[in-house]
Amino acid sequence: MNREEFNEMRKEFGDYVYNYEYFQKVGYITDMYYTNKFSQELIKIQKLEIENIVMSQSLDLFIKGEKLENIKNYCEESKNRYSKDYTKFSNKIIKAEQFIKHHEKMSEDEKKEFEQEYLKFCIELHPVVKCKVNKEENEAYLILRDFYFTNNYSGFKEFLELHKDAFKPVEYLETEFNTISSFYLENKTRINTDYNKRHTLYPYNKDAVLKDEISIAREQGELHVNITNLIRTNKELHEKFKAQFGYDYSVE
């Protein structure tokens, strides 16, 4: 492999890495919009699912002969864990609202320009493409990637300008070309595996849900059916739990 072939390979791999980063960004954006649109339904589902699991598990533990004290501790631990999860999800809802407000203020030209800038960054400075990087470069990349996912173009440009000296120039020896080529191939395999595993899962499987009002209404209907079923199960479990332990249970 000569230097011209190496440079072409490096550029092609940079394109490949950019497409993978874009795939992840699309997932982030879909997650933000889905969370924002269905936040109230998701909060109800989260509470009912956790509460149903805890009561069902508690009843199973009692049948298996677990001590009442241990069951009570398990219920309290689950309640504390739910409280943390609820706070985390509430913060995510706020984050989604802020993101969408900013995202929809951006013009299409700004979004396209940002994508072009990030493509350039991937080809020239992305740690996986560059190969030879230090800790400072890796840390700077993680911050820049966060700016990219959240479409914070001004933050991206400002941070890159302030930290441009962190990204050191690299010289590639011809003796390293084959090793780097193997490294690129390994990462392509890793990226393909991750893509194949994730592209049919949440949030990617919810992209079509947000396309129009009809699909949104359909999703809301399905979520409400899920909530109705969970409420029915929840009521039955409350009755069984109270009959078995002499007190009721709630994660709130």
N, C-alpha and C positions, 0 to 999 in steps of 0.2 A: 504493500500500500504506500503510495507516494503522498506528499503533503497536500496536493490538490484534492486527492480522493479523501484524505483524512478530514480536511476542512468541509468538504461536501457532506461527509458522513456526520460530522458534528452539527452542521446546520440542520440536517434531516432529523437528527435525534432531538435537537432543540424544538423543532416543530412538533415532534411527537410528544415531548414533555408538556409543551404549551397546551396541546389538545387535551391532555390528561388533566391539567390544572383547570382548563375551561370546563371540562366535564364535572369536576368537583365544585366549581363555582356555580354551575347551573343547579346542582343539588342543593347548595347552600341557599340560593335564591328561592328555589321551590319550597324548601323547608320554611323559610321566612314568610312567604305568602300563604302557605297552607296553615301555619301556626296562627297567623293574623286572622285569616278568614274563619277558621273553625275553633278559635281559642276556647269559647265557652263550652262547646261540646267536648273538647279534649280534656278540659279540667274535670268535667263530670265523669267522663270515662275513666280517667286516671284514679279518681277517688273511689269509684265503685269497684274497679278491678282490684285495686290493692286491698280494699276492705273485704271483698269477697274471698280473696286468696288467704288473707290472715284468718278469717273466721273458719274457712274450710280446713285449713292446715291445723288450726287449734283443735277442731273436732276430731280430726284424724289422729293427732297426737294423744288426745285423751283416750281414744279407743285403744291405742297402742300401749297405754299405761304410763305415759309421761307424767311427771309430777305437776300438780296444779301451779306450783310456784314458777316452774320453768315455762309453762304455757303462758302464764301472766307476764313473765319477763319478755317472752317472744312477742306478745301483743304490744307491750310498751315500746320495745325496740323498733317494731314495725311502725308504730305511731310516730316516733321520733324521725325515722327514716322518711316517712311520707311528708312530714313537715318540711324537711330539707328539700325533698323533691318538688314539693309545691312551690317553695320559695324560688327554686331554680327555674321552674317552668314559668312562674310569674315574671321573673326577670327576662326570660326568653321572649315573652309576649311583648314586653316593653321594647326590647331590642328589635323585634320584628317590626313594630310600629315605626320606630325611628329609621330603620333601614329602608322601609318602603317609602316613607316620606322623602328621604334623600334620593333613593333610586329613581323615583318618578319625576324628580326635579331635573335630573340629568337629561340633556338632549341626546338624540341618537348619534349625532356627530361626536359628542364627548365620549359616549360609550365605545364607539368604533375606534376612536383615537386611543383610548385606554387599552383596548385589546391589542392594537398594533404595538403600543409601547411595551406591553407585557410580553408579547411574542418576541420582541427585540431583547428584552431582559432575559427571557428563557434561553435564547440562543447564545447570548454573550456571557451571562453572569449566573444563571441558575446553577446551584451547587452540583446537582446530579450531572448536568451537561459539562460543566467546567472541570469536574473531577478533583482538581487540586485546590482545596479551599481550607480556610482556617475556621476556628470557632466563631470569631467575630462575623465572618461572612455568613455562616449558617444562621446565626441569631438574627442578622439583618434581613436575611431572606425570609424567615418566618414572619417578621413584622410586615415586610412588603407583600407577602402572600395574603396576610390578613386584610391589608388595604385593598388588594385586588379582589378578594372574595366579597368584600363589603362595598365595592365600587367607589372607594374613597380615592379618587384620582388625584386630587390636590394633595392629600396626605402622602400618597405614593411618591409623587414628584418631589415634594419637599423633603421627605425622608431620604430618598435616593440621592438627592443633591447634597444633603448634609453629611451623608455617610458614604459618598462616592470613593473616599480614600480607603474604606474598609475592603473594597473589592480589588484585590491585588492582581496585576497582570501576570499571565502565566505563559511560559514557553514550553511547547510540547516537542520532545525529542522523537525522531523517527523510530527509535527503538521502543517507544511506548505506545505506538499506534495500535498494535495488535492487542495489547493488554486493555487499552481503553475501549477498543472495539468489542472485546468480550464483556467488559463492564456494561457497555450500552445494551448489549444483547440480553444480559441478565436482568437489567432494569426494564427492558421492554417486556420480558416474560412476566415480571412481577406486576407491571402496569396492566397487562392483558388479563392476568388472573384476577386482579382487583376489580377491573371493569366488568368482567364476566360475572363476578359474584354480586356486584352492587347495582348494575344498571336496571334490574327488574325489581329492586327492593325500594323501600322508602328512603328518601323522598322522590326518587326518580319515577316510581310507579304512580305518583300523584300529579305529575306534570299536566296530563290531559284533563284532570279534574278542574283545573283553574282556567281553562280555555274560555268558557262562556258561562252565562247565567244558568243555562239548562244543566250543564255538567256540575256546577256548584250546588244547585238545588238538589240534584240527584245524590250528591255526596252527603249533603246535610240530611237528606231523608234516610240514607243508610246509617249514618251516625246516630240518628234519633232512634232507629230500630234497635241498634246495638245498645243504646242507653236504656230503652224500655226493657230489653231482655235482661240486662244487668240489674236493673231495679227489681225485677221480679225475683231473680236469684238472690239478690241482696236481702229482700224482705224475708224469704224463706230461711236464709242463713241466720238472720237476726233472731228469728223465732227459735231455731234449733240451739243457737249459741246461748241465748238467755235461759232456755229450759235446762241446758246442760250445766252452765256455770253459775246461774243465779244473778247475773248482771248482764247488761248490754255492752256492745263494743262499737266504737267509732274511731276512725283514724284522725278525725279533726279534734 
